Amino acid sequence: MAEEDHMTTPVEIGQLWIPDSLDAPDAKDFLDAVEVSRKVRMQVWGSDDLAYTPLEKFLELSDPYERQVILVARVEGNIVGTVDIALPLVDNTDIAEFTLDILPEYQRQGVGRQLLEAAEQLARSERRTMILIDTNHPASSLSGTEANQLVPDSGQGFVPLASREVDFARRTGYTLQHIEQFSSCALPLDSKLVADLQAEAEEANGGRYRLHHWTDRCPAQWLEAVAALENAAGETSDDDEGLAVPADRDMVFDAGILREAEEVAIAQGRRTVVTAVEHVASGRLVGLTTISVLAQRQDVVFQDDTLVLQHHRGNKLGLLIKVANMQRLSEQFPDARVIYTWNAPENRYLLTVNRKLGFTTAGVTGIWQKELPDRGPKAQTSE
């Protein structure tokens, strides 16, 4: 979330028109809005690794599970800020998620506050009662004493109180809910490190497990097993990598939903590299890990879920499947130079696994929440 203090700049707020294609004559505003987001990520992280390309953003807008509305702020006709409003359509339909970006030279001029107020008004009109928004903090900003740290109610992790984003979130009525640790790892992995970690994991599981691999589409024989794993993950969220999913999600996975999700990912230009682990004695899949690759930019990849069923933990299966999957990734996508992941600070097992693999802390993301009053249906009056 990019923030500012004083309303000094005349700002025009409006909804972004989504063109039919990026080559259309009216695509300029869309391209300008994507460029605003790229520049903000350059400001925060020092690179545009986490920025959408125009095509990636354009394809994402067709997601059948989530409707996105983008509001833009203009100063003298130029787009200087954006807020992406994500409205889940299947799970958590009371939630709206905002991504707020303001060009560095227009921060602290009231642009973000006006955009945020407009986004909240839209969320209310969509009958959303909870807003989620994030603030991002590079590792270089995380030093300092406890007095300079804001800790969420969970007691795990912190964001820097000196951050302008933190100050803006607090002043606009948002409460820090939890922290996600953001980490990166250079690719490919060192071959000796891979051999050592594979030996460590295989010694722990004693040949009782077998690995399976696929890319993009799950083999038919494992579809129901993967659905069962996803449903189990929804009951215990401490396995998930990435932003936390509320535990009261409505979706129950089955083979059809998984196939549909695969097709959506492919249509959006994403490739998915998967390693699953089977318990040999029972023939049951008990864990899996996935990595997402953007088809338009294969040098930057993202670790998605890593799931291991509770009963099979303690056998270093998380380490086993992650090493194997990162190896397969480098074989299939040799241009991949860095992998990013997000973890809850309390997920100590996966954080330990990641450190062994060579992940280092790149920063943290603070997840903030604000409840909007549920106005409900208008009351009927009688004379």
C-alpha positions as CSV (number, residue, x, y, z in Angstrom):
1,M,0.0,0.0,0.0
2,A,1.5,3.3,-1.0
3,E,0.5,6.1,1.3
4,E,0.5,9.9,1.8
5,D,-0.6,12.5,4.3
6,H,-2.0,15.8,3.0
7,M,-4.8,16.3,0.4
8,T,-3.0,19.0,-1.7
9,T,-3.3,17.6,-5.2
10,P,-6.5,18.0,-7.3
11,V,-7.3,14.3,-8.1
12,E,-9.9,12.7,-10.5
13,I,-10.9,9.2,-9.5
14,G,-12.5,6.8,-11.9
15,Q,-12.8,3.2,-13.0
16,L,-10.2,1.9,-15.4
17,W,-11.5,0.8,-18.8
18,I,-10.3,-2.7,-19.7
19,P,-9.5,-2.9,-23.4
20,D,-10.4,-5.9,-25.6
21,S,-6.7,-6.4,-26.3
22,L,-3.4,-4.8,-25.5
23,D,-3.1,-3.7,-29.1
24,A,-6.4,-1.9,-29.1
25,P,-6.3,1.9,-29.6
26,D,-7.9,2.4,-26.2
27,A,-5.3,0.3,-24.3
28,K,-3.1,3.2,-23.3
29,D,-4.7,3.8,-19.9
30,F,-4.5,0.1,-19.0
31,L,-0.8,0.0,-19.9
32,D,-0.2,3.2,-17.9
33,A,-1.9,1.7,-14.9
34,V,0.2,-1.4,-15.0
35,E,3.3,0.8,-15.3
36,V,2.3,2.6,-12.1
37,S,2.3,-0.7,-10.2
38,R,5.7,-1.7,-11.7
39,K,7.3,1.6,-10.6
40,V,5.9,1.2,-7.1
41,R,7.5,-2.3,-6.8
42,M,10.7,-0.9,-8.1
43,Q,10.6,1.6,-5.3
44,V,9.8,-1.0,-2.6
45,W,11.9,-4.0,-3.6
46,G,14.6,-2.4,-5.9
47,S,13.5,-4.7,-8.8
48,D,10.3,-5.4,-10.8
49,D,10.4,-9.1,-10.1
50,L,7.1,-8.9,-8.3
51,A,5.4,-6.7,-10.9
52,Y,2.9,-7.8,-13.5
53,T,3.6,-7.5,-17.1
54,P,0.7,-6.0,-19.1
55,L,-0.2,-9.3,-20.6
56,E,-0.1,-11.1,-17.2
57,K,-2.4,-8.5,-15.7
58,F,-4.7,-8.6,-18.7
59,L,-5.0,-12.4,-18.6
60,E,-5.6,-12.4,-14.8
61,L,-8.7,-10.3,-15.2
62,S,-10.5,-13.2,-16.7
63,D,-10.3,-15.3,-13.5
64,P,-13.7,-17.0,-13.0
65,Y,-13.2,-17.2,-9.3
66,E,-12.6,-13.5,-8.7
67,R,-13.9,-10.3,-10.2
68,Q,-11.4,-7.4,-10.3
69,V,-12.3,-3.7,-10.5
70,I,-9.4,-1.2,-10.9
71,L,-9.9,2.4,-9.9
72,V,-7.3,5.0,-11.0
73,A,-6.3,8.4,-9.8
74,R,-5.5,11.1,-12.4
75,V,-3.7,14.3,-12.0
76,E,-3.9,16.6,-15.0
77,G,-5.1,13.7,-17.0
78,N,-2.2,11.3,-16.1
79,I,-2.7,8.1,-14.1
80,V,-0.7,8.5,-10.9
81,G,-2.3,5.9,-8.7
82,T,-4.3,2.7,-8.9
83,V,-6.3,0.5,-6.5
84,D,-7.0,-3.1,-7.6
85,I,-10.1,-4.4,-5.9
86,A,-10.4,-8.2,-5.9
87,L,-13.8,-9.6,-5.1
88,P,-13.9,-13.3,-4.5
89,L,-16.9,-15.0,-6.2
90,V,-16.8,-18.5,-4.6
91,D,-15.0,-18.4,-1.2
92,N,-15.1,-15.6,1.3
93,T,-17.6,-13.5,-0.6
94,D,-17.8,-11.0,2.3
95,I,-14.2,-10.0,1.6
96,A,-12.7,-7.4,-0.8
97,E,-8.9,-7.3,-1.2
98,F,-7.2,-4.0,-2.2
99,T,-3.8,-3.4,-3.8
100,L,-3.1,0.3,-3.6
101,D,-0.2,1.8,-5.6
102,I,0.8,5.5,-5.9
103,L,3.7,6.8,-7.9
104,P,6.5,7.8,-5.6
105,E,6.4,11.4,-6.7
106,Y,2.7,11.6,-5.8
107,Q,2.8,10.0,-2.4
108,R,1.9,12.1,0.6
109,Q,-0.4,14.3,-1.5
110,G,-3.8,12.8,-0.6
111,V,-4.0,10.6,-3.7
112,G,-4.0,7.3,-1.9
113,R,-6.5,8.4,0.7
114,Q,-9.0,9.5,-2.0
115,L,-8.4,6.2,-3.9
116,L,-8.9,4.2,-0.7
117,E,-12.1,5.9,0.2
118,A,-13.5,5.3,-3.3
119,A,-12.5,1.7,-3.1
120,E,-14.2,1.2,0.2
121,Q,-17.3,2.8,-1.2
122,L,-17.3,0.4,-4.1
123,A,-16.8,-2.5,-1.7
124,R,-19.8,-1.4,0.3
125,S,-21.9,-1.3,-2.8
126,E,-20.8,-4.9,-3.5
127,R,-22.0,-5.8,0.1
128,R,-18.5,-6.7,1.2
129,T,-18.0,-6.3,4.9
130,M,-14.3,-6.9,5.4
131,I,-11.4,-5.3,3.6
132,L,-7.9,-6.8,3.4
133,I,-4.9,-4.7,2.3
134,D,-1.2,-5.3,2.5
135,T,1.9,-3.3,3.3
136,N,5.3,-4.4,2.1
137,H,8.6,-4.0,3.8
138,P,12.1,-4.9,2.5
139,A,14.5,-6.7,4.8
140,S,16.6,-3.5,5.1
141,S,13.8,-1.8,6.9
142,L,13.3,-4.5,9.6
143,S,16.2,-3.6,11.9
144,G,15.6,-1.7,15.1
145,T,14.4,-2.2,18.6
146,E,11.1,-3.7,19.8
147,A,9.9,-0.2,20.5
148,N,10.0,0.5,16.8
149,Q,8.1,-2.6,15.8
150,L,4.4,-3.2,15.4
151,V,3.5,-6.8,16.3
152,P,0.1,-8.3,15.2
153,D,-2.3,-9.9,17.7
154,S,-0.8,-13.3,16.8
155,G,2.4,-12.2,18.4
156,Q,4.4,-13.5,15.4
157,G,6.5,-11.2,13.3
158,F,6.3,-7.4,13.0
159,V,6.3,-4.4,10.6
160,P,8.4,-1.3,11.2
161,L,6.5,1.5,12.9
162,A,8.6,4.1,11.0
163,S,7.1,2.9,7.7
164,R,4.9,5.5,6.0
165,E,2.7,2.6,4.8
166,V,2.2,1.4,8.3
167,D,1.3,4.9,9.5
168,F,-1.1,5.3,6.6
169,A,-2.9,2.0,7.2
170,R,-3.3,2.8,10.9
171,R,-4.6,6.3,10.3
172,T,-7.2,5.0,7.8
173,G,-8.7,2.6,10.3
174,Y,-6.9,-0.7,9.4
175,T,-5.7,-3.2,12.0
176,L,-2.6,-5.4,11.5
177,Q,-3.8,-9.0,11.5
178,H,-0.8,-11.1,10.6
179,I,2.6,-11.2,9.0
180,E,3.9,-13.1,6.0
181,Q,7.7,-13.6,5.8
182,F,8.9,-13.0,2.2
183,S,11.9,-15.0,1.1
184,S,13.9,-15.6,-2.0
185,C,16.4,-18.3,-3.3
186,A,18.8,-18.2,-6.2
187,L,18.4,-20.9,-8.9
188,P,19.6,-23.4,-9.8
189,L,20.4,-25.1,-6.5
190,D,24.0,-26.2,-5.9
191,S,24.3,-29.8,-7.0
192,K,26.2,-30.9,-3.8
193,L,23.5,-29.2,-1.7
194,V,20.8,-31.1,-3.5
195,A,22.6,-34.4,-3.1
196,D,23.1,-33.8,0.7
197,L,19.5,-32.7,1.3
198,Q,18.1,-35.6,-0.8
199,A,20.2,-38.1,1.3
200,E,19.0,-36.5,4.5
201,A,15.3,-36.7,3.5
202,E,15.6,-40.3,2.1
203,E,17.3,-41.5,5.3
204,A,14.4,-40.1,7.4
205,N,11.6,-41.7,5.4
206,G,13.4,-45.0,5.0
207,G,12.0,-45.9,1.5
208,R,8.4,-45.8,2.7
209,Y,7.4,-43.1,0.2
210,R,7.5,-42.7,-3.5
211,L,7.6,-39.4,-5.5
212,H,5.4,-38.5,-8.5
213,H,5.8,-35.5,-10.8
214,W,3.7,-33.7,-13.3
215,T,3.5,-30.3,-15.0
216,D,0.3,-28.3,-15.6
217,R,-2.2,-31.1,-15.5
218,C,-2.6,-33.8,-12.8
219,P,-2.7,-37.4,-14.1
220,A,-6.2,-38.7,-13.9
221,Q,-5.3,-41.4,-11.4
222,W,-4.3,-38.8,-8.8
223,L,-7.0,-36.2,-9.2
224,E,-9.2,-37.4,-6.3
225,A,-6.2,-37.8,-4.1
226,V,-5.0,-34.3,-4.8
227,A,-8.5,-33.0,-4.1
228,A,-8.4,-34.8,-0.7
229,L,-5.1,-33.1,0.1
230,E,-6.4,-29.7,-0.8
231,N,-9.5,-30.2,1.4
232,A,-7.3,-31.4,4.3
233,A,-5.2,-28.3,3.9
234,G,-8.3,-26.1,4.2
235,E,-8.8,-27.7,7.7
236,T,-5.2,-27.0,8.9
237,S,-3.8,-23.9,7.3
238,D,-0.3,-24.1,8.8
239,D,1.0,-26.0,5.7
240,D,0.2,-23.3,3.2
241,E,2.8,-21.1,1.6
242,G,1.6,-17.8,0.3
243,L,-1.0,-15.5,1.8
244,A,-3.1,-17.3,4.4
245,V,-6.6,-18.5,3.4
246,P,-9.3,-17.9,6.0
247,A,-10.2,-21.2,7.7
248,D,-13.9,-20.8,6.9
249,R,-13.6,-21.2,3.2
250,D,-16.6,-22.6,1.4
251,M,-15.0,-24.4,-1.5
252,V,-14.7,-28.2,-1.3
253,F,-12.3,-29.5,-4.0
254,D,-13.2,-32.4,-6.3
255,A,-11.7,-33.7,-9.6
256,G,-13.9,-31.3,-11.7
257,I,-12.9,-28.2,-9.7
258,L,-9.2,-29.1,-10.0
259,R,-9.4,-29.6,-13.7
260,E,-11.2,-26.3,-14.1
261,A,-8.5,-24.6,-12.0
262,E,-5.8,-26.1,-14.2
263,E,-7.4,-24.7,-17.3
264,V,-7.8,-21.3,-15.7
265,A,-4.1,-21.3,-14.8
266,I,-3.1,-22.3,-18.4
267,A,-5.4,-19.6,-19.9
268,Q,-3.8,-17.0,-17.7
269,G,-0.3,-18.0,-18.9
270,R,0.9,-19.9,-15.9
271,R,2.7,-23.2,-15.8
272,T,2.6,-25.4,-12.7
273,V,5.4,-27.8,-11.7
274,V,4.2,-30.4,-9.1
275,T,5.8,-33.1,-7.0
276,A,3.6,-35.3,-4.9
277,V,4.6,-38.0,-2.4
278,E,2.8,-41.4,-2.1
279,H,2.8,-43.5,1.1
280,V,3.8,-46.9,-0.5
281,A,2.1,-49.2,2.0
282,S,-1.3,-47.5,1.6
283,G,-1.0,-46.2,-2.0
284,R,-2.2,-42.8,-0.7
285,L,-0.9,-39.4,-1.7
286,V,0.1,-37.7,1.6
287,G,1.9,-34.5,0.4
288,L,2.6,-32.3,-2.6
289,T,4.3,-29.0,-3.5
290,T,3.8,-26.7,-6.4
291,I,5.8,-24.0,-8.2
292,S,4.2,-21.5,-10.5
293,V,6.0,-20.2,-13.6
294,L,4.7,-17.2,-15.6
295,A,4.7,-18.1,-19.3
296,Q,5.6,-14.5,-20.3
297,R,8.5,-14.3,-17.8
298,Q,10.2,-17.5,-16.9
299,D,13.2,-16.1,-15.0
300,V,11.1,-15.4,-11.8
301,V,9.0,-18.2,-10.3
302,F,6.9,-18.6,-7.2
303,Q,6.6,-21.3,-4.6
304,D,2.9,-22.1,-4.0
305,D,1.4,-24.6,-1.5
306,T,3.5,-27.2,0.3
307,L,1.1,-29.7,2.0
308,V,1.9,-32.8,4.1
309,L,-0.8,-34.7,6.0
310,Q,-0.5,-34.4,9.8
311,H,-0.1,-38.2,10.3
312,H,3.0,-38.3,8.0
313,R,4.9,-35.4,9.3
314,G,8.2,-36.0,11.0
315,N,9.6,-37.9,8.0
316,K,11.1,-34.9,6.3
317,L,8.7,-35.2,3.4
318,G,8.5,-31.4,3.0
319,L,12.2,-31.4,2.4
320,L,12.0,-34.4,0.1
321,I,9.3,-33.0,-2.2
322,K,10.7,-29.4,-2.3
323,V,14.2,-30.4,-3.2
324,A,12.8,-32.7,-6.0
325,N,10.4,-30.1,-7.3
326,M,13.1,-27.4,-7.4
327,Q,15.3,-29.7,-9.4
328,R,12.5,-30.5,-11.9
329,L,11.8,-26.8,-12.2
330,S,15.4,-26.1,-13.2
331,E,15.4,-28.9,-15.7
332,Q,12.1,-27.8,-17.4
333,F,12.7,-24.0,-17.1
334,P,16.4,-23.4,-17.2
335,D,15.9,-19.6,-17.4
336,A,14.5,-19.5,-13.8
337,R,17.0,-17.5,-11.8
338,V,15.1,-16.8,-8.5
339,I,12.2,-18.3,-6.6
340,Y,10.1,-16.4,-4.1
341,T,7.9,-17.6,-1.3
342,W,5.7,-16.3,1.5
343,N,5.4,-18.1,4.9
344,A,3.7,-17.4,8.2
345,P,6.4,-16.8,10.8
346,E,4.9,-19.5,13.0
347,N,5.4,-22.1,10.3
348,R,8.8,-23.0,11.7
349,Y,9.1,-26.3,9.9
350,L,8.8,-24.9,6.4
351,L,11.0,-21.9,7.3
352,T,13.7,-24.4,8.4
353,V,13.3,-26.4,5.2
354,N,13.6,-23.2,3.2
355,R,16.7,-22.1,5.0
356,K,18.3,-25.4,4.2
357,L,17.5,-24.9,0.5
358,G,19.1,-21.5,0.6
359,F,16.2,-19.1,1.0
360,T,17.0,-15.8,2.7
361,T,14.6,-13.2,4.1
362,A,13.7,-10.5,1.5
363,G,11.2,-8.7,3.7
364,V,7.8,-9.1,5.2
365,T,4.2,-8.4,4.1
366,G,1.8,-7.1,6.7
367,I,-1.9,-8.1,6.2
368,W,-4.3,-5.5,7.5
369,Q,-8.0,-5.7,8.0
370,K,-10.9,-3.3,8.3
371,E,-14.5,-4.2,8.9
372,L,-17.2,-2.3,7.1
373,P,-20.7,-2.1,8.6
374,D,-23.2,-4.4,7.1
375,R,-26.0,-2.1,6.2
376,G,-28.3,-4.9,5.3
377,P,-31.6,-4.4,3.4
378,K,-33.2,-1.0,3.8
379,A,-35.8,-1.0,6.6
380,Q,-39.4,-0.7,5.6
381,T,-41.4,2.1,7.0
382,S,-45.2,2.6,7.4
383,E,-47.3,5.7,7.8
